[in-house]
Amino acid sequence: MSDGKYFRNLVIVFFVFCAIYVLLLFPERDPGLKASSAEPSRKQPFVWDQDAYWKALEEKYRASLQDGCAGIGRTVDSRVIEANRLLQEMDKKNLAPDAAEFGRLEQLMFGMVPLVGACRMNVPEYIGFAEGMRAAVKRQSEHWDMTSDAARVTLYRLLYGSRGAVEEIMMQMPAGLLPALTPGTDEPSGTPAAKVRNVILHSGDILVSRGGAPTSALIARGNDYPGNFSHIAFVYVDPETLEAKIVESHIEVGVVASTVEQYLADKKLRVMLLRLRADIPRMQADPMLPHRAAAYAYMRATESHVPYDFAMDYKDHSKLFCSEVASEAYERYGFHLWAGISYISSPGLRKWLAAFGVRHFETQEPSDLEYDPQLRVVAEWRDPSTLKKDRFDNAVTEVMIEGAEEGDELSYEWYLLPLARIAKAYSVLMNHFGKAGPVPEGMTATAALRTQDYTEKHDAFVERLAVKAEQYRKTHGYEPPYWELVNMAREAKKGK
């Protein structure tokens, strides 16, 4: 071949390559972005609006550190006794969600935190009270209309609030002083069981967890009632081998069944174990219902490919997101979980989630399953070393969501779109052979780039917050409480 012909062919190849690259630069039409703002919301996000109260509690904490702890043990003892007496009285009657007793419980719950945390006294007693309070409030909620705002607010303030209160104390404790496992209600079950790390798992149990990725924090915090959990997994125990399997839906591969060890190998910042109440009439009529639901979920995971549902449509079961794995299996046997459905009302957040592929803003959020009165909390695992990351991620995510409401956009490097589309095409080929590719099945190339950009911004943000938090700890002599972390995250965003 002559040099001139070779050069012409090279030029043709170059221009063809450029033409393909330019064509791949055109963004796809995304109707979900418009739908996210066009769909009206019937709810409003919950707001504590108690900044002055939080500051007063911190001042009380500082005063306890400076003045010493003489007499504080007796004060906490008397308040724990008062709180437990109140719980006993509550168990004798059915209370409405707006009953005065719940307000008094909240005062006792938060009021003891600075005393217990500063003096490191009565910590087991306080945690025991918090667990007893959670069980008592959930028992009361068995008689409430779970679609009412009053029921939701009371449950949230006391259940979410008690976890936050306990964790403020845990953050001030020396490493290794408190056990990672907190027992809850040992709800009886007749389904097949397996012992895993000193806890009995029954077929049909539900594991609610929090992942370590920035998007996990967005799932947990990105709704009208910001929570602590981002993922749901379903327990199946083989009745012959008594081996526990975990059925869950991952964005990369859809619905899968794995061993407990494989489940725990994925980074978890916290895990909570839930079990259906044995005294529910439907359960009394069919005690093996949870096992049959779990067996169905396991069969579907192992005998067919079920993609991940990015749209979060809990009514269409052709694809399943994590919550839907459990809800669809129970629904098949006439039992409906998620007594209260989550709402995502904030327009900016809806637009962000739509950019990731979400199309439904009334859905089953993982955090909300804790509030379902049909379920008991059997146990919870929290390690103080991972709680710090959890709190940093939460604070940064809250401030980023505030930015979404102020007009911040999710972006990506436009010149990477052709490469992302090639990666997506490769992923489609891998999916065809039952393997995961670099871009998850069901996720567009654009959404993958936005996810990458969001992750990078979040991680950089956390690094700046960690520096500020360490400076705070050195200056004040204790770990910053959560409300201070949020304030520091706001300062970090402004570059202060």
N, C-alpha and C positions, 0 to 999 in steps of 0.2 A: 504494500500500500504506500502511495506517495505521501510525502510530508504534508502537502496541501490538503489531500483528502482526509488524512488523519486529523489535521487541525480542524477541518470543517465538522467532522464527526464529534470531535471533542466539544466544539462550540454548541452543536445541536444537543448533546447530552447535558451540557451546562444549562442551556435555556429550558430544556424539558424539566430538569431538576428544579430550576428557579420557578417555573410555572406551577409545578406540583406544590412546592413550598408555599407559594402565594395562595393557591387554592386552599391549602390546609390552614391558612391563617384566618380564614373567614369564620367568625364565631357562629355556633349553632343558635337557632332560635330557641329561646327558653321561656315558654309560656308560664312556667311556674313562678317566675319573678313577678309577673303582673298579677297572677292569681293570689299571691301571698298578700298583696296590699288591697286587692279588690274584695276579697272575702271578709265580710264584717265579723267582728269579735263580739261575743255576748258577755264577756267577762273582763275583769280588771286584775292585774298582777297584785299579789299580796305585798304589802309594805309594812315593816315593823314600825318605822317612824318613832324610834325611841333612842336617838343618839344621846340625848342628855342623860337618860337613865344608864346607858352603857358607860358613859364617862364617869358617872357617880359610882358605879360598881368598881371601876378601875381605881378611882381615888380611895375607895374603901380598902381595896387590895393593897395599895401602896401604904396606907396608914397602918394596916395590920403588919406589913413587913417592917416598918420603922418602929412601931410602938411595942413590938413583941406580942406573944400569943397567950399571955396569962389570961386565964378565964375564958378564952375563946372556945376551948374544947367543951366546956359546960354549956356555953351558948349554942353551939352546934348540936350537942346532944339534945337539948330541950327542943330545938326546932325540928330535928329529925323525929323526935317523939310526937310533936304536934302534927307534923306532916303525915306520919303513919297512922295516927289516930283519925285524922281527917279522911284518909283513904279507907279505913275501916268503916267509918260512918257512911261514906259514899257507897260502899258495897251493899248497904242495907236498903237502898232505894234507887229508883231510876231517875236520872237527872237529865234535864234538857241541855243542849249544847251551850246555852248562854247562862247556865246556873252560876251563882256567885262562888260556889266551891272551886270551880276551875280557875277563877281569877286568883283566889287565895293560894291554890297550889302553885300557880306560876310565880307569885311573889316569893313563896318559900323556896322554890326551885332555884331562881336566880339569886335571891338574897343570900343564900348560903355559899355560893361559889367563891367570892373573894375571901371568905374566912377559911374555908376548907383548902383552897388553893394556896393561900399565903402561908398557912401554918402547917400544911400537910398532915392535918389531923382528921380523923373520922372519914377518911376517903372511902374505905369499904362500905361504911354505913351510908354515905351519901350515894354511892353507886347503887347500893341495894334499894334505897328509897327511889331513885330514878327508874330502876327496872320495875319496882312495884307500882309506881305511878303509871308507867306506860301500860302495864297489864290492866290496871284498874280503869284507865281512860278508854282503852280498847273494849273492855267489857261494857262500859257505859254506851259506847258507840254502836253496840249491837242493836240498840233500840232507836237509833237515829235515822233520819232520812239523809242518806249519804250524798244525795244530789244537792243538798242545801248548802249555801255559803256558810251558815252558822256552824254546821257540823265540820265542814272542811277547815275553817279557821281555828276552831278549838283544838281539833286533832293536830293541826300543823304547829300551832303555838306550843303545845305541850309535848308532843312527840319529837318534832324536829328541834324544839327549844331545849328539851332535856338532853338530847344527844350533844348539842352544842355546848351546854353547860358542863356536862361530864368531860368533854374533850378539852375545854378550857383548863380544867383541873389537871387532866392528864398531861397537857403540854408543860406544866410547871413541875412535874414529878421527875426525880432522877431516873435515868435509864434502868430498866429492869425491875423497877419497884412494883409495877402493876402488871397483872397477867394480861395477855393479849385477848384471851377468851372471856367473854361475859355471858354467863348462862341466862336464859330467859325462862319461858314457860315450857316445861317438859310435857308437851301435848301428847297424849296416848295415840297410838296408831297400830293397826293390825296388818299393815302392808309389809312386804319383805323389807328387811333392814340390813345395813352394813355399818360396821364401826370404822370410822375414818378419823384419825388424829383425835381420839378420845371423845368423839361426838358420834351419836347414832344417827345415820341418815336413813330415812324411810322412802320407799318408792312413792313418788308423787310430791315429795318436798320440793321447795323452790329456793334457789340460791340467788340472792340479790347482791351485786358487787359493784365496786367502783374501779374502773381501769385507770392506768397511769397516763394515757394519751391526752393531749389537749382537747381533742374532740370528745373524750369521755367526760371531761369537766363541762363542756358545752351542753352535752345531753343532760347531765345531772342538774345544771343550773338554769338551763334554757327553757323555762316554762313559768307559769304564773305563781307556782310555789316551789322556788329553788330547793333542790334536794341534795342528798349525799350519794346517790347511787345512779349508775349508768348502764347496768347490764343485768339481764335475767337469764338464769340457767335452770333446767328441769332435771330432777334426779330420777333415774330409773334403776331399780335393783333387780337383777336377775333372780327369780325365785328358786332356780336350781343351784346356781353357783354362789349366790348371795354377793356377787360382785356389783359394785355401784358403777353406773355409767352416767355421764353428764351430757344432756342434749341441749344444744344452744345454737344460735344463729350468729355467724360472723360476717362482717361486710365483705371479707375477702373470698369466702368459700360457701356462704349460705348456711343451711342447717346441717350440723354434724353431730356425731356422738363420739365422746372421748372418755378416757379414764379420768378418775379424780386427780391423779398426779398431773396429767396433761392440762386439766382445767386450772390447777393451782400454779402451774409453770408460767401461765400468762400473768403479767404483772397485775396484782390486786392491791389496792390501797385499803380496802375494807371489804368484809363479806358478812352478810346476814342470812340466817336460815329461817325460813317460814314454813308453817305446816297448817293444813286445813283443820279447823276445829272439829273435834270428834262428836260434839253435841249438836251439830247442825242436823235437822231432820233428814235431809238428803243423804248425809253421811251415815246416820244411824240405820237408814234403810239399805244402804249399800256401802259398808265399810271399806270394800276393796276398790271403790271408785277412783281414788288417787292413783292406785297402781295401774288400773286399766287405762287411765289417761296417759300415764307415763309410758306404758307399753306401746300405746298408739304413737306417741311422739317419737319413741326410739325406733319403731318400725318405719315411720315415715323418713327419719333421718338416714337409716341404713339401706332402705330399699328403693329410694328415688332421690333425685336431685331437686332440692327446693331452694331457689335463689333467695338472697337477702332482699328485704323490702325497704328500699330507701324512701319510698313515699310515706311510710308509716301509716298505711291503711289497715287498721285492725279488723275491718269487716271483709276484706278480700284475702282469702287464705291460699291463693296460688303462689304467693311469695310471703315470707314470714320475716319480720324483724324480731329482735330478741324477746320482747314481752309477749309477742303473739305466739311463740312456741308453746308457752304454758297455757295462755288463754284459749287458744284454738283447741288444744287437746282436751281441756276441761269442758269447753263449750260442746264438744262432740258428745259428751256424756251428760249433757243437760245442766252443767254447773257453770255459772258466769262469775269469773273473777273481775277485779277492778270495779268495786262498787262505786267509785268516783272516777270519772274520766278527766284527764289533764287538758288544760287549755293553754295555748300559747297566744297571748293577746297583743303583745308589743309589736307594732308594725315593723320597726327596724329589725328585730330579731326574726320575725317571720320572713322578711326578705332575705336575711342571711341563710336561714335554714332552707329556704327554697333554692338558694344558689347551690346547696349541697345535695338537692334532690328531694327534699321533703315537700309533700303536697297536701298533707292533712295536719291541721293544727288543733284538732280535738282528737286525742289519741291516748294510748296506754303507756305512760311514762314509768320506767322502772322504780323510781323513788316512791311513787304513789301506792304501790302494792303494800307497803308497810302500814298504810292507814286503812286498808280493807279490813273491816271487822270480822270477816269470815276466816281470817288467818291469825295464828299465834306466832309471835317471835320466839323461836326456840333457843337461839344463840346468836352472838355477834362477835366477830373477830376484828380487833383494832390494834395496830401496833403503833406506839408513839413515834417511831422513826419514820413511818410512812404517813402519819397524820400531818406532819409538817408539810410534806409535798402536797397533800390533799388540800390543806388550807391555802397554800400559795396559789395552787391552780384555781381554787374557787375565787379567791380575791381578784386575781388577774382576769378571770372569765367574767366576773360581775362588772368590772370596769370596762372590759371590751364590749360587753352587751350594752352598757350605758352609752358607749361610743356609737354602737349601731343605731340607737334611738336618736342620737345627735347627728346622724347622717354619714358616719364612717362606712366605707364600702369595702367589700371583700374584693381583692384584686389578685392578679397573677401577672407574671412576665409574659407579655403577648408573644414574644419571639419563640417561646418554648411550646406553643400550642401544636405546631406540626409534629414535634418530637413526641408530645403527649399522645397525639392521635395515632402515631405509629405504634407507641407502647400499648395503646388501647386495642389496636388491631391484633397485635401479638397476643394480648390477654384474651381476646375473643377466641383465638385459635387454641390457647391453652385450656380455656373453659370447655371447649368442645371435647377435649380429651380428659375432662374431669380434674384439671389442675388449676391452681390459682396463678394469675398473671400479675404484673406490676400495678395494673389498674383494676380495682375490684369489679366483678360482674355487676352490672346495673348502674355503675357510676360512669358519667361521661368524662371525657378527657379534660374538659374545662373544670368540672367539679373536682377532679383529682388535683389540678393545679391550684385551685382555690384552697383545697384542704392543705396542700403543702405550704402555701403562703401563710395561711392561718396558723399552722403549727409553728412555723419559723418565728412569726411575730409573737405568738404566745410564749415560746421558750425564751426568747430574748427578753421579753417583759418580765418573766419569772426571775431571770438572772438579776435584773436591776432591783426587783423587789427583795430578793434574798440578801443583797448587799445592805439595803435599808433596814431590813429586819435584824440583821446581825448588829448593825450600828445601834439600833434601838435596844437590843438585848444587853449590849455592853454598857450603854448609858444608864439604863433603868434597872438592870440586874435580873430581868425576867423576860420570858418570851412575850412578844407583843400579842395582845388579844386580837380576835378576828376582826373587830371593827377598826382597830388600828392598822391591820394589814390592808384593809380596803382603802383607808385613807392614804396609806403609803403607796398603794398601787395607783391611786389617782395622781399622786405627786410624780411617780415614776413615769406615767404616761405624758405628763406635761414637761418632763425633762428636768424636774427639780431635784 
